[in-house]
Amino acid sequence: MPTDEEFLSFNREVIAGFRANAGVVTQPDFPILLITTTGARTGRSTTTPVAYGVEGNRVFVVASKGGAPSHPAWFHNLRANPEVTVELGAGTYVARAVPVQGDERDRLYRLLAARVPALAAYGQHTSRVFPVVVLEGVPAPDRLGLP
């Protein structure tokens, strides 16, 4: 399991590459978007790269934190402040982050885990249930010309 500093360093590199290439990245090797949340305690904006999935016109993300035993900070932040900024491809969108539960959560998680095998592997490292969050207000990638 990487240290917090290793996570932060990796994320900074991914964010820089994402922004320099209009949302196209080669590392990691799955589709990502950037989510910017407002700190629940600090009020500071923080940007994090996350894998995303699509179901119909909905874009969603999973709060896996690489299988760590605790939820990622961005998930805690959006629960306190659900208005987030999402960068997808070359576009930037204001969205409302809505965690989903039960069968819907399970179905969306399976959809993304099938596309991102690392996500399924992360689940083997923890007993934590990874939250799934729908990003209301973000256009589906196919409407943006993304794969």
C-alpha positions as CSV (number, residue, x, y, z in Angstrom):
1,M,0.0,0.0,0.0
2,P,1.5,3.4,-1.0
3,T,2.1,6.0,1.6
4,D,0.0,9.2,1.7
5,E,3.0,11.1,0.2
6,E,3.3,8.6,-2.6
7,F,-0.4,8.9,-3.4
8,L,-0.1,12.7,-3.4
9,S,3.0,12.7,-5.6
10,F,1.3,10.3,-8.1
11,N,-1.9,12.4,-8.1
12,R,0.1,15.6,-8.8
13,E,1.7,14.0,-11.8
14,V,-1.6,12.6,-13.1
15,I,-3.3,16.0,-12.7
16,A,-0.5,17.9,-14.5
17,G,-0.6,15.4,-17.4
18,F,-4.4,15.5,-17.6
19,R,-4.5,19.3,-17.8
20,A,-1.5,19.5,-20.2
21,N,-3.2,17.0,-22.6
22,A,-6.9,18.1,-22.5
23,G,-7.9,15.2,-20.3
24,V,-6.0,12.5,-22.1
25,V,-3.7,10.4,-19.9
26,T,-1.7,7.2,-20.4
27,Q,-1.0,6.6,-16.7
28,P,-3.2,5.3,-15.1
29,D,-4.4,3.1,-18.0
30,F,-8.1,3.7,-17.4
31,P,-10.3,6.7,-18.0
32,I,-10.1,9.3,-15.3
33,L,-11.7,12.6,-14.5
34,L,-10.6,15.3,-12.0
35,I,-12.9,16.1,-9.1
36,T,-12.4,19.2,-7.0
37,T,-14.0,19.3,-3.7
38,T,-14.2,21.9,-0.9
39,G,-12.6,20.8,2.4
40,A,-15.2,19.9,5.0
41,R,-13.0,21.5,7.8
42,T,-10.6,23.7,5.9
43,G,-12.8,25.1,3.1
44,R,-9.8,24.7,0.8
45,S,-10.3,23.3,-2.7
46,T,-8.6,20.0,-3.5
47,T,-8.4,18.2,-6.8
48,T,-8.1,14.5,-7.1
49,P,-7.9,12.2,-10.2
50,V,-10.5,9.3,-10.1
51,A,-11.6,6.6,-12.5
52,Y,-15.1,7.1,-13.8
53,G,-17.9,5.1,-15.2
54,V,-20.8,5.9,-17.4
55,E,-24.3,4.5,-17.3
56,G,-26.6,6.0,-19.9
57,N,-26.3,9.8,-19.4
58,R,-24.9,9.5,-15.8
59,V,-21.2,9.8,-14.9
60,F,-20.1,8.2,-11.6
61,V,-17.0,7.6,-9.5
62,V,-16.0,5.1,-6.8
63,A,-14.3,6.2,-3.6
64,S,-11.8,3.3,-3.5
65,K,-8.6,5.0,-2.3
66,G,-6.6,2.1,-3.7
67,G,-8.2,-0.3,-1.2
68,A,-7.1,1.7,1.9
69,P,-9.1,1.0,5.1
70,S,-10.6,4.5,5.2
71,H,-12.6,6.6,2.7
72,P,-10.6,9.1,0.7
73,A,-10.7,12.8,1.9
74,W,-12.5,13.8,-1.3
75,F,-15.5,11.6,-0.4
76,H,-15.7,13.1,3.2
77,N,-15.5,16.6,1.6
78,L,-18.3,16.1,-0.9
79,R,-20.6,14.7,1.8
80,A,-20.2,18.0,3.6
81,N,-20.2,20.1,0.4
82,P,-21.8,18.2,-2.5
83,E,-21.2,20.9,-5.1
84,V,-18.0,19.9,-6.9
85,T,-16.1,20.8,-10.0
86,V,-15.4,18.1,-12.5
87,E,-12.9,18.2,-15.3
88,L,-13.6,15.6,-18.0
89,G,-11.8,15.7,-21.3
90,A,-11.2,19.4,-22.1
91,G,-14.4,20.5,-20.3
92,T,-15.0,21.7,-16.8
93,Y,-18.4,21.3,-15.1
94,V,-20.1,22.2,-11.8
95,A,-21.8,19.1,-10.5
96,R,-23.8,17.8,-7.5
97,A,-22.2,14.7,-6.0
98,V,-24.8,12.2,-4.9
99,P,-23.7,9.0,-3.2
100,V,-25.9,6.0,-4.1
101,Q,-26.8,3.1,-2.0
102,G,-28.0,-0.5,-2.1
103,D,-28.6,-2.3,-5.4
104,E,-27.9,0.8,-7.4
105,R,-24.5,1.2,-5.7
106,D,-23.7,-2.4,-6.3
107,R,-24.7,-2.4,-9.9
108,L,-22.6,0.8,-10.7
109,Y,-19.6,-0.6,-8.8
110,R,-19.7,-3.8,-10.8
111,L,-19.9,-1.8,-14.0
112,L,-16.8,0.2,-13.3
113,A,-14.9,-2.8,-11.7
114,A,-15.5,-4.7,-15.0
115,R,-13.8,-1.8,-16.9
116,V,-11.1,-1.2,-14.3
117,P,-9.8,-4.5,-13.0
118,A,-7.6,-2.7,-10.5
119,L,-10.7,-1.5,-8.7
120,A,-11.9,-5.1,-8.1
121,A,-8.4,-5.9,-6.8
122,Y,-8.5,-3.0,-4.4
123,G,-11.6,-4.5,-2.8
124,Q,-9.6,-7.5,-1.8
125,H,-7.4,-5.4,0.5
126,T,-10.2,-4.1,2.8
127,S,-13.5,-4.9,4.3
128,R,-14.7,-1.4,3.6
129,V,-17.5,-0.9,1.1
130,F,-16.4,1.6,-1.5
131,P,-18.9,4.4,-1.9
132,V,-20.3,5.1,-5.4
133,V,-21.1,8.7,-6.3
134,V,-23.1,10.0,-9.2
135,L,-22.0,13.3,-10.6
136,E,-25.2,15.1,-11.6
137,G,-24.7,17.8,-14.2
138,V,-21.7,16.2,-16.0
139,P,-22.4,15.3,-19.7
140,A,-21.9,11.7,-20.7
141,P,-18.5,11.3,-22.3
142,D,-19.9,10.1,-25.6
143,R,-21.6,13.5,-25.9
144,L,-18.1,15.0,-25.5
145,G,-16.5,12.8,-28.1
146,L,-14.6,10.8,-25.5
147,P,-14.3,7.0,-25.5
